[in-house]
C-alpha cells in the first residue's frame, strides 16, 4: 500500500482513491476504466473517461522531480488537489478539503422543487451558474462529472438526493455503487 494511504486522506483524495484499484498511490487510465465499469458505466463512457480524466488530471499531479513515461498519464493521489478544475462548485478547497458551507449552498440556491434533492433542470442551472468565463476545460469537466452522477444516481422520479451528492464528495458513493452492482450480479447468478 502506498504511503499516501498511511495517513489521513483529504476528502478529495478519498474521492479519487476508489479508482486506484491496486492502492499504489497512482491511478493509470486502465484503473480509471476499471473504476468506471465497476460503478456501472458502459464501455464507451469508461474508455472516454480514462482518456479525458487521466489526460487532463495526470500531468497536473505529477510528483516533484519525476517525469512519467510518455502517454501513461498517471494521476498521483497525493497531489490530486493540483488537478482541481475551474467552473466547479467550490465544495473542495484548493487543498482538497471539504467545504460544508459550499455544499449546503448548492441545495439552498438550486434545490427549488425539494430542499434535499436536485432535478436535472436544477442541476443544469447550477452548472451554468458555476461557469467561469473562457474556462472550456472546467465547463466540460463539471458538466461531465455531474451528468454521469445524475444518470447513475437519480431516483425513479428524476431526483438526485443530497445524501448521494454528499457521498460522492466523501468518496463513499463509488464503493457503494460497486457493492450494489456486485450484489446484483451475484443474485442474478443464483437464479
C-alpha positions as CSV (number, residue, x, y, z in Angstrom):
1,X,0.0,0.0,0.0
2,X,1.3,3.4,-0.9
3,X,2.5,6.0,1.6
4,X,-0.4,8.3,0.7
5,X,-2.8,5.7,2.4
6,X,-0.9,5.5,5.6
7,X,-2.1,8.9,6.9
8,X,-5.3,10.8,6.9
9,X,-6.6,11.4,3.3
10,X,-8.3,14.6,2.3
11,X,-11.9,14.2,1.1
12,X,-10.7,14.8,-2.5
13,X,-8.1,12.1,-2.1
14,X,-10.8,9.7,-0.7
15,X,-12.9,10.7,-3.7
16,X,-10.3,9.6,-6.2
17,X,-8.8,6.7,-4.2
18,X,-11.6,4.4,-5.4
19,X,-10.1,4.5,-8.8
20,X,-6.6,3.5,-7.5
21,X,-7.6,-0.2,-7.9
22,X,-4.3,-1.6,-6.6
23,X,-3.7,1.1,-3.9
24,X,-0.2,2.0,-5.1
25,X,-1.0,5.8,-5.0
26,X,-1.1,6.1,-8.7
27,X,-4.2,5.9,-11.0
28,X,-3.4,4.8,-14.5
29,X,-6.0,5.0,-17.3
30,X,-6.7,1.3,-17.1
31,X,-7.7,1.7,-13.4
32,X,-9.9,4.7,-14.3
33,X,-11.6,2.5,-16.9
34,X,-12.0,-0.4,-14.4
35,X,-13.4,2.0,-11.8
36,X,-16.0,3.5,-14.1
37,X,-17.0,0.0,-15.2
38,X,-17.3,-1.0,-11.5
39,X,-19.8,1.7,-10.8
40,X,-22.0,0.8,-13.7
41,X,-20.8,2.9,-16.7
42,X,-20.7,1.4,-20.1
43,X,-17.6,0.5,-22.1
44,X,-17.6,3.7,-24.3
45,X,-18.1,6.1,-21.4
46,X,-15.5,4.3,-19.2
47,X,-12.9,4.4,-22.1
48,X,-13.6,8.1,-22.7
49,X,-13.3,8.8,-19.0
50,X,-10.0,7.0,-18.8
51,X,-8.6,9.1,-21.7
52,X,-10.0,12.5,-20.6
53,X,-9.7,12.2,-16.8
54,X,-6.1,10.9,-16.9
55,X,-5.1,13.1,-19.8
56,X,-6.5,16.1,-18.0
57,X,-5.5,15.5,-14.4
58,X,-2.4,13.3,-14.8
59,X,0.1,16.0,-15.9
60,X,-1.1,18.3,-13.1
61,X,-0.5,15.8,-10.3
62,X,3.0,14.5,-11.3
63,X,5.3,14.3,-8.3
64,X,8.2,16.8,-8.0
65,X,11.4,15.7,-9.8
66,X,9.6,12.9,-11.6
67,X,9.0,12.6,-15.3
68,X,6.4,9.9,-16.1
69,X,6.7,7.8,-19.2
70,X,5.1,9.4,-22.3
71,X,1.4,8.6,-22.8
72,X,1.0,6.8,-19.4
73,X,-0.9,9.8,-17.8
74,X,-0.7,8.6,-14.2
75,X,-2.7,10.5,-11.6
76,X,-1.0,10.8,-8.3
77,X,-3.5,10.5,-5.4
78,X,-1.1,12.5,-3.2
79,X,-1.3,15.6,-5.5
80,X,-4.9,15.3,-6.7
81,X,-5.6,18.8,-5.3
82,X,-3.4,20.2,-8.1
83,X,-5.9,18.8,-10.6
84,X,-8.9,20.7,-9.3
85,X,-10.6,22.3,-12.3
86,X,-12.3,25.7,-12.6
87,X,-16.0,26.2,-13.0
88,X,-16.7,23.9,-10.1
89,X,-19.0,24.1,-7.1
90,X,-16.2,25.1,-4.7
91,X,-17.1,22.2,-2.4
92,X,-13.4,21.2,-2.3
93,X,-10.9,23.9,-1.4
94,X,-7.5,24.3,-3.1
95,X,-6.0,21.7,-0.7
96,X,-8.8,19.1,-1.4
97,X,-10.6,19.7,1.8
98,X,-14.4,19.6,2.0
99,X,-16.1,23.0,2.5
100,X,-19.5,22.3,4.2
101,X,-20.9,25.8,3.5
102,X,-20.3,25.4,-0.2
103,X,-22.0,22.0,-0.2
104,X,-25.1,23.4,1.6
105,X,-25.1,26.4,-0.8
106,X,-25.8,24.0,-3.7
107,X,-29.1,23.0,-2.2
108,X,-30.0,26.3,-0.8
109,X,-29.6,28.0,-4.2
110,X,-30.7,25.3,-6.6
111,X,-33.0,22.8,-5.0
112,X,-36.2,24.6,-5.8
113,X,-38.5,21.5,-6.0
114,X,-37.3,19.7,-2.9
115,X,-34.8,21.0,-0.3
116,X,-33.0,17.7,-0.2
117,X,-32.6,16.9,-3.9
118,X,-31.9,18.3,-7.4
119,X,-33.8,17.8,-10.6
120,X,-32.0,17.6,-13.9
121,X,-33.1,21.1,-14.7
122,X,-31.9,22.4,-11.3
123,X,-28.5,20.7,-11.9
124,X,-28.2,22.4,-15.2
125,X,-29.0,25.8,-13.6
126,X,-26.2,25.1,-11.1
127,X,-23.7,24.1,-13.7
128,X,-24.5,27.2,-15.8
129,X,-24.0,29.5,-12.7
130,X,-20.6,27.8,-11.9
131,X,-19.2,28.5,-15.3
132,X,-16.2,30.8,-15.3
133,X,-15.6,32.8,-18.5
134,X,-13.3,31.2,-21.1
135,X,-12.9,28.0,-19.0
136,X,-13.9,25.4,-21.5
137,X,-12.0,22.6,-19.8
138,X,-13.6,23.4,-16.5
139,X,-17.1,23.6,-18.1
140,X,-16.6,20.3,-19.7
141,X,-15.2,18.7,-16.6
142,X,-18.0,19.9,-14.4
143,X,-20.7,19.1,-17.0
144,X,-19.4,15.5,-17.4
145,X,-19.0,14.8,-13.7
146,X,-22.5,16.0,-12.8
147,X,-24.2,14.3,-15.8
148,X,-22.6,11.0,-15.1
149,X,-23.5,11.3,-11.4
150,X,-27.1,12.2,-12.3
151,X,-27.5,9.4,-14.8
152,X,-26.2,6.8,-12.4
153,X,-27.8,8.0,-9.2
154,X,-31.1,9.8,-9.9
155,X,-34.1,8.1,-8.4
156,X,-37.2,6.9,-10.4
157,X,-38.7,10.4,-10.1
158,X,-35.6,12.1,-11.5
159,X,-34.2,13.5,-8.2
160,X,-30.5,13.4,-7.3
161,X,-30.6,13.3,-3.5
162,X,-28.4,15.4,-1.1
163,X,-27.0,12.3,0.7
164,X,-25.9,10.9,-2.6
165,X,-24.1,14.1,-3.6
166,X,-22.5,14.2,-0.2
167,X,-21.3,10.6,-0.7
168,X,-19.6,11.4,-3.9
169,X,-17.7,14.2,-2.2
170,X,-16.5,12.0,0.7
171,X,-15.7,9.1,-1.7
172,X,-18.1,6.6,-0.2
173,X,-20.6,6.6,-3.2
174,X,-18.3,4.7,-5.6
175,X,-17.7,1.9,-3.1
176,X,-21.5,1.7,-2.5
177,X,-22.3,1.6,-6.3
178,X,-19.7,-1.1,-6.9
179,X,-21.1,-3.2,-4.0
180,X,-24.7,-2.8,-5.3
181,X,-23.6,-3.8,-8.8
182,X,-21.7,-6.9,-7.4
183,X,-24.8,-7.9,-5.3
184,X,-27.0,-7.7,-8.4
185,X,-24.5,-9.8,-10.3
186,X,-24.4,-12.4,-7.6
187,X,-28.2,-12.6,-7.2
188,X,-28.7,-13.0,-11.0
189,X,-26.1,-15.9,-11.0
190,X,-28.2,-17.7,-8.3
191,X,-31.3,-17.6,-10.4
